[in-house]
Amino acid sequence: MTDTADKGDEGIDEQRIKTAVDALMQILKANRLERWVYLTISVVSFLVLLVIVVFELIKGSIDTTTFVAMFGTTGIVGVCVARVLEVWKDCVKLLTSILLGNIQK
């Protein structure tokens, strides 16, 4: 077999891989600020949650305000993580479409 036949048998050539990596880098650069904002919000919310838990362990009782604050911070963490995962889902979709050759020109 020739080299071209071998490349065709592989299914994914170097040009598609390069295109996929370039597209992935563009998506990651475009969403860098968004990812950092969500990461920062998640970390701050998690720290607030830990402070609330420690405060409640020391205090020994829970009131409505603290209970709402605990649920609020866990909700914020959940939303931020979901948004970061959405970016990665978009990256995987793009990579799959490029590597399988289904990208529209």
ZAPA-803693 format. One line per 8 residues: for each residue x, y, z of N, C-alpha, C. Coordinates in Angstrom, 1 decimal. Example, Ala and Ser with C-alpha at 12.3 -4.5 7.8 and 13.67 -1.06 7.14 Angstrom:
13.2 -5.7 7.8 12.3 -4.5 7.8 13.2 -3.3 7.8; 12.8 -2.2 7.1 13.7 -1.1 7.1 12.9 0.0 7.9 $
//
This chain:
0.8 -1.2 0.0 0.0 0.0 0.0 0.9 1.2 0.0; 0.3 2.3 -0.5 1.0 3.6 -0.5 0.7 4.4 0.7; 1.5 5.4 0.9 1.3 6.3 2.1 -0.1 6.9 2.1; -0.6 7.3 0.9 -1.9 7.9 0.8 -3.0 6.9 1.2; -2.8 5.7 0.8 -3.8 4.7 1.1 -3.8 4.4 2.6; -2.6 4.4 3.2 -2.6 4.2 4.7 -3.2 5.4 5.4; -3.1 6.6 5.0 -3.7 7.7 5.6 -5.2 7.7 5.5; -5.7 7.2 4.3 -7.1 7.1 4.1 -7.7 6.0 5.0 $
-6.9 5.0 5.3 -7.4 3.9 6.2 -7.5 4.3 7.7; -6.7 5.3 8.0 -6.7 5.8 9.4 -8.0 6.5 9.8; -8.6 7.1 8.8 -9.9 7.8 9.0 -9.7 9.3 9.4; -8.6 9.6 10.1 -8.4 11.0 10.6 -7.0 11.4 10.1; -6.9 12.4 9.3 -5.6 12.8 8.8 -5.1 13.9 9.6; -3.9 14.3 9.4 -3.2 15.3 10.2 -3.9 16.7 10.0; -4.4 17.0 8.9 -5.0 18.3 8.6 -6.3 18.4 9.5; -7.1 17.4 9.6 -8.3 17.4 10.4 -7.9 17.6 11.9 $
-6.9 16.9 12.3 -6.4 17.1 13.7 -6.0 18.5 14.0; -5.2 19.1 13.0 -4.7 20.4 13.2 -5.9 21.4 13.2; -6.9 21.2 12.3 -8.1 22.0 12.3 -8.8 21.9 13.6; -8.9 20.7 14.1 -9.7 20.5 15.4 -9.0 21.2 16.6; -7.7 21.0 16.6 -6.9 21.7 17.7 -7.0 23.2 17.6; -6.9 23.7 16.4 -7.0 25.2 16.2 -8.4 25.7 16.6; -9.4 25.0 16.3 -10.8 25.4 16.6 -11.0 25.3 18.1; -10.4 24.2 18.7 -10.5 24.1 20.2 -9.8 25.3 20.9 $
-8.7 25.6 20.4 -8.0 26.7 21.0 -8.7 28.1 20.9; -9.4 28.3 19.7 -10.2 29.5 19.5 -11.3 29.5 20.5; -12.0 28.4 20.7 -13.1 28.4 21.7 -12.7 28.6 23.1; -11.6 28.0 23.4 -11.0 28.2 24.8 -10.6 29.6 25.0; -10.0 30.3 24.0 -9.5 31.7 24.2 -10.8 32.6 24.2; -11.8 32.3 23.4 -13.0 33.1 23.4 -13.7 33.1 24.7; -13.6 31.9 25.4 -14.4 31.7 26.7 -13.5 31.8 27.9; -12.3 32.3 27.8 -11.4 32.3 28.9 -11.9 33.2 30.1 $
-12.3 34.4 29.8 -12.8 35.3 30.8 -14.1 34.7 31.5; -15.0 34.1 30.7 -16.2 33.5 31.2 -15.8 32.4 32.1; -14.9 31.5 31.8 -14.5 30.4 32.6 -13.9 30.9 33.9; -13.1 31.9 33.9 -12.4 32.5 35.1 -13.5 33.1 36.0; -14.4 33.8 35.4 -15.5 34.4 36.3 -16.3 33.3 37.0; -16.7 32.2 36.2 -17.4 31.2 36.8 -16.6 30.4 37.9; -15.3 30.2 37.6 -14.5 29.6 38.6 -14.3 30.4 39.9; -14.2 31.7 39.7 -14.0 32.6 40.8 -15.3 32.6 41.7 $
-16.5 32.7 41.0 -17.7 32.7 41.7 -17.9 31.4 42.4; -17.6 30.3 41.8 -17.7 29.0 42.4 -16.9 28.8 43.7; -15.6 29.3 43.6 -14.7 29.2 44.7 -15.2 30.1 45.9; -15.6 31.3 45.6 -16.1 32.2 46.6 -17.4 31.6 47.3; -18.3 31.1 46.4 -19.5 30.5 47.0 -19.2 29.3 47.9; -18.3 28.5 47.4 -17.9 27.3 48.2 -17.3 27.7 49.6; -16.5 28.8 49.5 -15.9 29.3 50.8 -16.9 29.8 51.7; -17.9 30.5 51.2 -19.0 31.1 52.0 -19.8 29.9 52.6 $
-20.0 28.9 51.8 -20.7 27.7 52.3 -19.9 27.0 53.5; -18.6 26.9 53.3 -17.8 26.4 54.4 -17.9 27.2 55.7; -17.8 28.5 55.5 -17.9 29.4 56.6 -19.2 29.3 57.3; -20.3 29.2 56.6 -21.6 29.0 57.2 -21.7 27.7 57.9; -21.2 26.6 57.4 -21.2 25.3 58.0 -20.4 25.4 59.3; -19.2 25.9 59.3 -18.4 26.1 60.5 -19.1 26.9 61.6; -19.7 28.0 61.1 -20.4 28.9 62.0 -21.6 28.1 62.7; -22.3 27.4 61.9 -23.4 26.6 62.5 -23.0 25.5 63.4 $
-21.8 24.9 63.1 -21.3 23.9 64.0 -20.9 24.5 65.4; -20.3 25.7 65.3 -19.9 26.4 66.5 -21.2 26.9 67.3; -22.1 27.4 66.6 -23.3 28.0 67.2 -24.2 26.9 67.7; -24.4 25.8 67.0 -25.2 24.7 67.5 -26.6 24.7 67.1; -27.1 25.7 66.4 -28.5 25.7 65.9 -28.5 26.4 64.5; -29.6 26.2 63.8 -29.7 26.8 62.5 -31.0 27.6 62.4; -30.9 28.8 61.8 -32.1 29.6 61.6 -32.4 29.7 60.1; -33.5 30.3 59.8 -33.9 30.4 58.4 -32.9 31.1 57.5 $
-32.4 32.2 58.0 -31.4 33.0 57.2 -30.2 32.1 56.8; -29.7 31.4 57.8 -28.5 30.6 57.5 -28.9 29.4 56.6; -30.0 28.9 56.8 -30.5 27.8 55.9 -30.6 28.3 54.5; -31.2 29.4 54.2 -31.3 30.0 52.9 -29.9 30.3 52.3; -29.0 30.8 53.1 -27.7 31.1 52.6 -27.0 29.9 52.2; -27.2 28.8 52.9 -26.5 27.5 52.5 -27.1 27.0 51.2; -28.4 27.1 51.0 -28.9 26.7 49.7 -28.6 27.6 48.6; -28.5 28.9 48.9 -28.1 29.9 47.9 -26.7 29.6 47.3 $
-25.8 29.4 48.2 -24.4 29.2 47.8 -24.2 27.9 47.0; -24.9 26.9 47.4 -24.8 25.6 46.7 -25.5 25.7 45.3; -26.5 26.5 45.2 -27.1 26.8 43.9 -26.2 27.5 43.0; -25.5 28.5 43.5 -24.6 29.3 42.7 -23.5 28.4 42.2; -22.9 27.6 43.1 -21.9 26.6 42.6 -22.4 25.7 41.5; -23.6 25.2 41.7 -24.2 24.3 40.7 -24.3 25.0 39.3; -24.8 26.2 39.3 -25.0 26.9 38.1 -23.7 27.2 37.4; -22.7 27.7 38.2 -21.4 28.0 37.6 -20.7 26.7 37.0 $
-20.8 25.6 37.7 -20.2 24.4 37.2 -20.9 24.0 35.9; -22.2 24.1 35.9 -23.0 23.8 34.7 -22.6 24.6 33.5; -22.3 25.9 33.7 -21.9 26.8 32.6 -20.5 26.4 32.1; -19.6 26.1 33.0 -18.3 25.7 32.6 -18.3 24.4 31.8; -19.2 23.4 32.2 -19.3 22.2 31.5 -20.0 22.4 30.1; -20.8 23.4 30.0 -21.4 23.7 28.7 -20.4 24.1 27.7; -19.4 24.9 28.1 -18.3 25.3 27.3 -17.5 24.0 26.8; -17.2 23.1 27.7 -16.5 21.9 27.3 -17.4 21.0 26.4 $
-18.7 21.0 26.6 -19.6 20.2 25.7 -19.5 20.8 24.3; -19.5 22.1 24.2 -19.4 22.7 22.9 -18.0 22.4 22.2; -17.0 22.3 23.0 -15.7 21.9 22.5 -15.7 20.5 22.0; -16.3 19.6 22.7 -16.4 18.2 22.3 -17.2 18.1 21.0; -18.3 18.8 21.0 -19.1 18.7 19.8 -18.4 19.2 18.5; -17.7 20.3 18.7 -16.9 20.8 17.6 -15.8 19.8 17.1; -15.1 19.3 18.1 -14.0 18.4 17.8 -14.6 17.1 17.1; -15.7 16.6 17.6 -16.3 15.5 16.9 -16.7 15.7 15.5 $
-17.3 16.9 15.3 -17.7 17.2 13.9 -16.5 17.4 13.0; -15.5 18.0 13.5 -14.3 18.2 12.6 -13.6 16.8 12.4; -13.4 16.1 13.4 -12.7 14.8 13.2 -13.5 13.8 12.4; -14.8 13.8 12.5 -15.6 12.9 11.7 -15.9 13.5 10.3; -15.5 14.7 10.0 -15.6 15.3 8.7 -17.0 15.8 8.4; -17.8 16.1 9.5 -19.1 16.6 9.3 -19.3 18.1 9.4; -18.2 18.8 9.3 -18.2 20.2 9.5 -18.7 20.9 8.2; -19.6 21.9 8.4 -20.1 22.5 7.2 -19.2 23.7 6.8 $
-18.9 23.8 5.5 -18.0 24.8 5.0 -18.8 26.0 4.5 $
//
